[in-house]
Amino acid sequence: MKYLTEYRDGSLASKMADRIKAISTKPARFMEICGTHTVAIFKHGIRDVLPEHIGLISGPGCPVCVTATRDIDKAIKLSRIPDVIVATFGDMVRVPGSESSLQKEKGLGADVRMVYSTMDAIEIARQNPDKKVVFLGIGFETTAPTIAAAVVAAKAQGVNNFSVLSCHKLLPPAMDALLSGGELDVNGFMCPGHVSTIIGTAPYEVVVAQYHTPCVVMGFEPLDILQGIYMLVSQIEAGEARVEIQYRRAVAPEGNPNALKTLDRVFEPCDSPWRGLGMIPKSGLALREAFRAHDAEALFDLDVPDSPEPPGCKCGDILRGVNTPIECKLFRKACNPENPVGPCMVSSEGTCAAYYRYSQV
């Protein structure tokens, strides 16, 4: 197919759904671990055209959602320092911490600014030499290289009042944590296309080898997802487990070597807390010693206590795939997009937000 519209062709989607039904005999549950997949599945009614014995469950695919409350509290603590400007992406401003949010702190006079890229934050630092600009760095392997490039640029250009609070997450360790935890019944992973453009397929090979769980890297259009599910079903029916790429127009097995090189230059893996999953070894990214002058953790006292989830909020369980939003008593009642209790309702890629917008249940 040559054009984007072809990946949204209803007649082709119907034919692909029929192909899935024709070969599928075994019950299976597949988890998507990308918020863009979650939204696309709901928006295009993918679940409605699958056999009843094929289930789709949402996992920890939203980087805003998996950011731990403690890390949000660190950003809030930074915003309360008089000479600090906190810069971040839009969704993070509304995510609740244990007692406040960056949005509330901004309303109280804190200098919190929404930016579209880390380079915007560097420009803010240039324009405010008497201030300390801290960028709240969140995201998976997709965005981390861009933030790494910004740190390299800040060091090279002598922008010494710019730093990063690194809350980045690496997806493959989370997949390992989900499978090793014992509470998740999943037969295959719908692997994220965006992340995979950077990391390639090698990290998923470890998951396949250890847990015999099929992995298919998928794009985000309806035909991408249906074809990817067909590939997963084919593996299940054959009793096989391997890594396949459906999204070949964007993903190569080796990933993006230049992006990986930049990522490795600036960051090193570290243990990291995930909302709902707890501390996962080597699942985060910390700035290397050579870039410590731009590491907010090294420059500020960010010691904050651990905090529990808001009472009644099942966001952590939803991120692990053991509950759905409709099993949360707060969903559509106390928790809604205008008054989000947890981050799964805040982010446009959050599972609760997708259920709220598209599900009729």
Order of alpha helices (4+ residues) and beta strands (2+ residues): alpha-beta-alpha-beta-alpha-alpha-beta-alpha-beta-alpha-beta-alpha-beta-alpha-beta-alpha-alpha-beta-alpha-beta-alpha-beta-beta-alpha-alpha-alpha-alpha
